Amino acid sequence: MLLYGSIIKYELSKHISCEYSFFSQDIEIGLPLFYEKNLLFSGHIVVVDNSNTLQIVHKYEDVIFVCHQNFTENILNSSNNLIIINDDISMTHVFNLIMQIFLKFNQWEVIMLENINNFSTFDKVFQDLELIVDQGVFLANPQFHFVSFTKKLLPDFPDLDLDQAQKMFVQPGFSALDSIREVFQYNIIDHCLHKNIFFNDSYIGRLGTFFSDNEDKNRFYTHVLNYLAKHLEELYALSGSFDRNTGSIQLLKKIFSNYIDDITVDSHLLLTTLKQNHYHEEDEYYLIQFLTNIKEGSYLYANYVGTQIEKKWRGICCIQKKGATLLLINMTVFKQYETVDFFRELSSLIRDSMLTASISRRFFTMPNIFKAFQQTKIAFEAGKKRDPSSWIYRFDHYTYDFLLESAKGDFSPEQICSPILLKLREYDKKNNTSLYETLFVYIKNQFNATASAKALFIARSSFLSRMEQISKLTHVDLDDWKVCLYLMLSYEFYEIDKQ
């Protein structure tokens, strides 16, 4: 993890006396190195002992040097970024302190990434934040209610009064600040730093911490808030809200996500999570994928609709995955608690929301989610071709189309269709007859000669004559159901090709 110089300086100052010199920009640097002549230390923080000080004569834009105050003359003359150690302490000890700082923040970064990957709660994120902060940090949603907060407080705040702290968010003009991207100090509430949280460019919440008279501390918390905000936005994108869940629904979402990625889930973990959410092993499910034709804010809009449905009814779990909003509905649980017809309600909602939805076939047990996800993609692709003006595509409505497309593959009709039809088409072309159409009508009319003759506008005797001609030409056995099935599929392939 790269750290800003201000973070290093602030953390060092907890242990030893140190100060900046020529620190013109708060640059990011990597792990500490001891200075050695000809060493490539670009992008690092470099600890310099007294024997090497005189060798630093050039200016390095992306390096922070650390040295003792008694050995700075030549470094100062080179105008490099510098942290000066005032205490009488060995530079080896300083090096070890800096390394400990990096290790602590690396540990925090790993934990934060695990929180994202595991769909952790926001309370868990703020609990882990206490690894690196020494004062209170809190998160409020747009309605100024606390989502979560740390337990660590400054000595001047022995107890965090949530009602009092909440009032800091509702001072006049405070809500007008929700478009600010950087960490800011509100003038009326001059003892707090704030950082807005965004999702797809929309304001969704605000981080806050206490402002200090120590500018180094404010720099430190500015970077912490920025880094924390990035991870909170990622977690929000996955969970779709700031709800303070117990963790069981978040774990369910993680399992849901793993199945979408075709990742095997431990059976014991699955059963435990199902039980925590009042699900059962063989409940009835549907998977729904939301898409939208709205270009601006489409991801946010679909996410908003999905999370609103999740909040409205029991048995529904919503995640954002692979660029789409996915809704898993446990129909067994839904029917236990809700009296409405879900798909009728969904149809009305989709019609009014400028979204489209594709719905899988009904399935049982969660491990079938991956196949259900494939079905939603198939339903959308097939539905867009056949019914482009529709807003809901159910896999069951397009299964036949999918089977035909899958069976045909990339072959042309001439390459895959029944040789019987190929022979009839070739004969018709040479002799100006209609044997291909005659057999098609006969099969379509369930082998009824009278109905077929009527459909072709010919006498029954003429029809029978044609069928006799077909039999002599192709030797087709219409009593063999596999032959008939092959003929029917072949006719369909020709129809698709014609379209």
C-alpha positions in Angstrom: 0.0 0.0 0.0 1.3 3.4 -0.9 1.2 6.0 1.9 1.2 9.8 1.8 4.0 11.6 3.5 1.6 13.3 5.9 0.5 9.9 7.1 4.1 8.8 7.8 4.9 12.1 9.5 1.8 12.0 11.7 2.3 8.4 12.8 6.0 9.1 13.5 5.1 12.1 15.6 3.3 9.8 18.0 6.7 8.3 18.9 9.4 10.8 18.2 9.7 14.6 17.5 9.9 15.3 13.8 9.0 18.0 11.3 8.7 18.8 7.6 11.1 20.7 5.5 10.5 21.5 1.8 7.4 19.3 1.8 5.9 21.1 -1.2 3.4 18.3 -2.1 1.8 15.4 -0.2 3.2 12.7 -2.4 2.6 9.0 -2.2 5.5 6.7 -1.4 6.3 3.0 -1.0 8.1 1.0 1.6 11.1 2.5 3.4 14.7 2.0 2.1 18.1 2.9 3.7 19.9 5.3 1.5 22.8 3.9 -0.5 24.8 5.5 -3.3 23.5 4.5 -6.8 20.4 2.8 -5.3 17.2 3.3 -7.3 14.8 4.7 -4.6 12.4 6.6 -6.8 8.9 6.4 -5.3 10.1 5.4 -1.8 10.7 7.0 1.6 14.4 6.9 2.2 16.1 6.9 5.6 19.5 8.6 5.5 22.1 8.1 8.2 24.9 10.6 8.9 27.5 8.8 6.7 25.4 9.2 3.6 24.0 12.7 4.0 26.6 14.5 2.0 25.9 12.3 -1.1 22.4 13.7 -1.7 22.8 16.7 -4.0 20.0 16.2 -6.6 16.3 17.0 -6.2 13.9 14.0 -6.3 10.3 14.8 -6.9 8.9 11.4 -5.8 11.1 10.7 -2.8 10.8 11.7 0.9 14.1 11.6 2.8 14.2 11.1 6.5 17.3 12.2 8.4 18.5 13.6 11.8 18.5 17.4 12.3 22.3 17.5 12.7 22.9 16.2 9.2 20.5 18.1 6.9 22.7 20.9 5.5 23.4 19.4 2.1 19.9 17.9 1.8 18.3 21.2 2.6 20.4 22.8 -0.1 19.0 20.3 -2.7 15.4 21.3 -1.8 14.2 17.6 -1.4 11.1 16.5 0.4 12.3 15.9 3.9 11.2 14.7 7.3 13.6 15.9 10.0 14.1 13.9 13.2 14.7 16.1 16.2 15.1 13.4 18.8 18.5 11.9 19.6 17.6 8.5 18.2 19.2 6.0 15.9 18.0 6.0 12.3 17.7 2.3 12.4 15.0 2.7 15.0 13.3 5.4 12.8 13.4 2.9 9.9 11.8 0.2 12.0 9.0 2.7 13.1 8.3 3.6 9.5 8.2 -0.1 8.5 5.7 -0.7 11.3 3.5 2.1 10.0 3.5 0.5 6.5 2.7 -2.9 7.9 -0.2 -1.5 9.9 -1.8 0.2 7.0 -1.1 -2.8 4.7 -3.0 -4.9 7.2 -5.9 -2.5 7.2 -6.0 -2.4 3.4 -6.1 -6.3 3.3 -9.0 -6.3 5.8 -10.8 -3.6 3.8 -10.5 -5.6 0.6 -11.7 -8.7 2.5 -14.7 -6.8 3.7 -15.6 -5.9 0.1 -15.1 -9.5 -1.1 -17.2 -10.9 1.8 -20.0 -8.4 1.5 -19.3 -7.3 5.1 -21.6 -4.9 7.0 -20.7 -1.3 7.4 -20.4 -1.8 11.1 -17.7 -4.3 10.4 -15.8 -1.8 8.3 -15.9 0.8 11.1 -14.9 -1.7 13.6 -11.8 -2.5 11.5 -11.2 1.2 11.0 -10.2 1.4 14.6 -6.9 -0.3 13.7 -5.6 3.0 12.3 -7.6 5.9 13.8 -7.4 7.4 17.3 -10.7 9.4 17.3 -14.3 9.1 16.3 -15.3 8.6 12.6 -18.9 8.4 11.6 -21.1 7.9 8.5 -24.5 9.4 8.0 -27.0 8.8 5.2 -28.7 11.6 3.2 -31.5 11.7 5.9 -28.8 12.5 8.5 -29.2 9.2 10.4 -26.1 7.4 11.5 -25.2 4.3 9.5 -22.2 3.4 11.6 -19.3 4.9 13.6 -16.1 4.0 15.5 -15.9 3.7 19.2 -12.6 5.6 19.6 -13.0 9.2 20.8 -10.8 12.2 21.6 -10.3 12.8 25.3 -12.5 15.9 25.1 -15.4 13.5 24.0 -15.6 10.8 26.7 -19.0 9.8 25.3 -20.5 10.1 21.8 -24.0 11.5 22.1 -25.5 10.5 18.8 -28.4 13.0 19.0 -25.9 15.8 19.6 -23.5 14.6 16.9 -26.4 14.3 14.5 -27.3 18.0 14.9 -23.9 18.8 13.4 -25.3 17.5 10.1 -28.4 19.5 10.0 -27.1 23.1 10.4 -28.4 25.6 7.8 -26.7 25.2 4.5 -25.2 21.8 5.4 -27.2 19.8 2.8 -26.0 22.2 0.0 -22.5 20.8 0.4 -23.5 17.4 -1.0 -21.8 18.0 -4.4 -18.3 18.6 -2.9 -15.8 15.8 -3.9 -12.9 16.6 -1.6 -12.7 16.5 2.2 -13.9 19.7 3.5 -14.4 21.6 6.8 -17.8 23.2 7.2 -17.4 26.8 8.5 -20.4 26.8 10.8 -19.4 23.4 12.3 -15.7 24.2 12.4 -14.7 21.3 14.5 -15.6 18.6 11.9 -14.1 17.3 8.7 -16.5 15.9 6.1 -16.2 13.6 3.1 -19.2 13.0 0.8 -20.0 9.4 -0.4 -21.2 9.0 -4.0 -22.6 6.2 -6.0 -22.6 6.8 -9.8 -22.2 10.5 -9.3 -25.1 10.7 -6.9 -24.7 11.7 -3.2 -25.6 8.9 -0.9 -24.0 9.8 2.5 -21.3 11.7 4.4 -18.3 10.7 6.5 -17.3 12.9 9.4 -14.6 13.2 12.0 -13.4 15.8 14.5 -11.3 18.7 13.3 -8.1 19.3 15.1 -5.8 22.3 15.8 -3.0 20.0 14.7 -2.7 20.4 10.9 -0.8 17.2 10.6 -3.7 15.3 12.2 -6.1 17.0 9.8 -3.9 15.9 6.8 -3.8 12.4 8.2 -7.6 12.2 8.5 -8.2 13.8 5.1 -6.4 10.8 3.5 -8.1 8.3 5.8 -11.5 9.7 4.9 -10.7 9.6 1.2 -9.5 6.1 1.3 -12.4 4.9 3.5 -14.9 6.6 1.2 -13.6 4.7 -1.8 -14.2 1.3 -0.1 -17.6 2.4 1.3 -18.7 3.3 -2.2 -17.6 -0.2 -3.5 -19.4 -1.9 -0.6 -22.5 0.2 -1.2 -22.4 -0.8 -4.9 -22.5 -4.4 -3.9 -25.1 -4.2 -1.2 -27.3 -1.5 -2.7 -28.0 0.4 0.6 -26.7 1.5 3.9 -28.9 -0.9 5.8 -27.3 -2.1 9.1 -27.9 -5.8 8.5 -26.9 -8.4 11.0 -24.6 -9.9 8.5 -26.7 -12.9 7.5 -28.2 -11.2 4.5 -24.8 -9.9 3.5 -23.4 -13.4 3.6 -26.4 -14.6 1.6 -25.5 -12.0 -1.0 -21.9 -13.2 -1.0 -23.1 -16.8 -1.7 -25.4 -15.4 -4.3 -22.5 -13.6 -5.9 -20.3 -16.7 -5.8 -22.9 -18.8 -7.6 -23.1 -16.2 -10.3 -19.3 -16.5 -10.8 -19.8 -20.4 -10.9 -17.8 -20.7 -7.6 -18.6 -23.7 -5.4 -20.0 -22.8 -2.0 -19.3 -24.9 1.1 -22.4 -26.9 1.8 -22.3 -26.3 5.6 -21.9 -22.5 5.1 -24.8 -22.6 2.6 -27.1 -24.5 5.0 -26.2 -22.2 7.9 -26.8 -19.0 5.9 -30.1 -20.3 4.6 -31.2 -21.1 8.1 -30.2 -17.6 9.4 -32.3 -16.0 6.7 -35.3 -18.4 7.3 -34.7 -20.1 3.9 -34.8 -23.8 3.4 -32.6 -26.1 1.3 -35.2 -26.8 -1.5 -37.1 -23.5 -1.7 -38.6 -22.3 -4.9 -36.6 -19.5 -6.7 -36.5 -17.2 -9.7 -33.6 -15.0 -10.8 -34.4 -11.7 -12.4 -31.9 -9.5 -14.3 -32.7 -5.8 -14.7 -31.4 -3.8 -17.7 -32.2 -0.3 -18.9 -32.2 1.7 -22.1 -31.5 4.9 -20.1 -27.9 5.9 -20.9 -27.2 8.4 -18.1 -27.2 6.8 -14.7 -28.6 3.5 -16.0 -26.6 1.4 -13.5 -27.7 3.6 -10.6 -31.3 3.6 -11.7 -31.5 -0.2 -12.1 -29.8 -0.6 -8.7 -32.2 1.8 -7.1 -35.2 -0.2 -8.4 -33.7 -3.5 -7.3 -33.0 -2.3 -3.8 -36.4 -0.8 -3.5 -38.0 -4.1 -4.3 -35.7 -5.8 -1.9 -36.8 -3.5 0.9 -40.5 -3.8 0.0 -41.0 -7.5 0.1 -39.7 -10.5 2.1 -37.6 -13.2 0.4 -35.8 -11.0 -2.1 -32.1 -10.5 -2.3 -30.5 -7.9 -4.7 -26.9 -7.6 -5.8 -24.9 -5.8 -8.5 -22.9 -8.2 -10.6 -21.3 -8.3 -14.1 -22.7 -4.9 -14.9 -26.3 -5.8 -14.1 -28.7 -5.6 -11.2 -29.7 -9.2 -10.2 -32.7 -10.0 -8.1 -33.1 -13.4 -6.4 -36.6 -14.1 -5.2 -37.3 -17.0 -2.8 -40.9 -17.6 -3.8 -41.4 -19.9 -0.9 -40.6 -17.2 1.6 -42.3 -14.5 -0.4 -45.6 -16.4 -0.4 -45.4 -16.9 3.4 -45.3 -13.2 4.1 -46.8 -11.4 1.1 -50.3 -11.5 -0.4 -49.6 -9.8 -3.7 -48.9 -11.5 -7.1 -45.2 -10.8 -7.4 -44.9 -11.0 -11.2 -48.0 -8.8 -11.7 -46.5 -6.2 -9.4 -43.1 -6.6 -11.2 -44.8 -6.1 -14.5 -46.4 -2.8 -13.4 -43.2 -1.6 -11.8 -41.1 -2.4 -14.9 -43.5 -0.9 -17.3 -43.4 2.4 -15.4 -39.7 2.5 -14.7 -38.1 2.4 -18.2 -36.4 -0.8 -17.3 -36.4 -4.2 -19.0 -36.3 -7.5 -17.0 -35.4 -11.0 -18.0 -36.6 -13.9 -15.8 -35.2 -17.3 -15.4 -37.2 -20.5 -15.2 -38.4 -21.6 -11.8 -35.7 -23.6 -10.0 -35.1 -25.2 -6.6 -32.0 -24.9 -4.4 -29.5 -22.0 -4.6 -26.7 -23.9 -6.4 -28.8 -23.6 -9.6 -28.3 -19.9 -9.6 -25.5 -20.0 -12.2 -27.7 -21.8 -14.8 -30.6 -19.4 -13.9 -28.3 -16.5 -14.7 -27.4 -18.0 -18.0 -31.2 -18.3 -18.7 -31.8 -14.6 -18.0 -29.1 -13.7 -20.5 -30.6 -16.0 -23.1 -34.1 -14.7 -22.4 -33.0 -11.1 -22.9 -31.0 -11.8 -26.1 -33.8 -14.0 -27.7 -36.5 -11.6 -26.5 -34.9 -8.5 -27.9 -34.8 -10.3 -31.3 -38.4 -11.5 -31.3 -40.2 -8.9 -29.2 -38.0 -5.8 -29.2 -40.8 -3.6 -27.8 -41.5 -5.8 -24.7 -40.2 -5.0 -21.3 -40.2 -8.4 -19.6 -38.6 -11.5 -21.1 -39.2 -14.9 -19.5 -36.9 -17.7 -20.4 -39.8 -20.1 -20.7 -41.2 -18.0 -23.5 -38.0 -18.3 -25.6 -36.7 -21.8 -24.7 -37.9 -23.2 -28.1 -36.1 -20.4 -30.0 -32.9 -21.1 -27.9 -33.1 -24.8 -28.6 -33.4 -24.2 -32.3 -30.5 -21.7 -32.4 -28.4 -24.0 -30.3 -29.1 -27.1 -32.5 -28.5 -25.2 -35.7 -25.3 -23.6 -34.5 -23.3 -21.9 -37.3 -24.4 -24.3 -40.0 -26.5 -23.3 -42.9 -29.7 -25.3 -43.6 -28.0 -27.1 -46.5 -25.3 -28.3 -44.1 -27.5 -29.6 -41.3 -31.1 -30.2 -42.5 -32.6 -33.5 -43.5 -31.3 -34.8 -46.9 -35.0 -35.6 -47.7 -35.8 -31.8 -47.8 -32.6 -31.1 -49.7 -33.7 -33.6 -52.4 -37.3 -32.1 -52.5 -36.1 -28.6 -52.8 -33.7 -29.5 -55.6 -36.5 -31.5 -57.4 -38.9 -28.6 -57.1 -36.4 -26.1 -58.5 -35.7 -28.3 -61.6 -39.3 -29.3 -62.3 -41.3 -26.4 -61.0 -43.2 -28.5 -58.5 -44.3 -28.0 -54.9 -43.3 -31.2 -53.1 -41.3 -29.4 -50.4 -44.3 -27.3 -49.4 -46.6 -30.3 -49.7 -44.7 -32.4 -47.2 -44.4 -29.3 -44.9 -48.2 -28.8 -44.9 -48.8 -32.5 -44.3 -46.6 -32.6 -41.2 -48.0 -29.3 -40.0 -51.6 -30.6 -40.3 -50.6 -33.7 -38.2 -50.6 -36.1 -41.2 -54.3 -35.4 -42.1 -54.6 -35.7 -45.9 -58.0 -33.9 -46.1 -56.9 -30.9 -44.1 -53.6 -30.7 -46.0 -55.4 -30.7 -49.4 -57.7 -28.0 -48.2 -54.7 -25.9 -47.0 -53.0 -26.3 -50.3 -56.2 -25.5 -52.3 -56.0 -28.7 -54.2 -58.2 -31.9 -54.5 -57.5 -34.7 -52.1 -56.6 -37.0 -55.0 -54.1 -34.5 -56.2 -52.6 -34.3 -52.7 -52.3 -38.1 -52.5 -50.6 -38.1 -55.9 -48.0 -35.7 -54.6 -47.4 -37.7 -51.5 -46.9 -40.8 -53.6 -44.4 -39.0 -55.7 -42.6 -37.8 -52.5 -42.4 -41.4 -51.2 -41.0 -42.7 -54.5 -38.4 -39.9 -54.7 -37.2 -39.9 -51.0 -38.4 -43.2 -49.5 -39.3 -41.2 -46.4 -40.7 -43.3 -43.5 -43.3 -41.0 -41.8 -44.1 -43.8 -39.3 -40.7 -43.2 -37.7 -41.1 -40.4 -35.1 -37.4 -39.6 -35.2 -37.6 -39.0 -39.0 -40.6 -36.8 -38.5 -38.8 -34.8 -35.7 -35.8 -34.3 -37.9 -38.0 -33.1 -40.7 -39.9 -30.7 -38.5 -36.6 -29.3 -37.1 -35.3 -28.9 -40.6 -38.3 -27.0 -41.8 -37.9 -24.7 -38.8 -34.3 -24.1 -39.7 -35.3 -23.1 -43.2 -37.9 -20.8 -41.8 -35.4 -19.1 -39.5 -33.0 -18.8 -42.4 -35.7 -17.2 -44.5 -36.5 -14.7 -41.8 
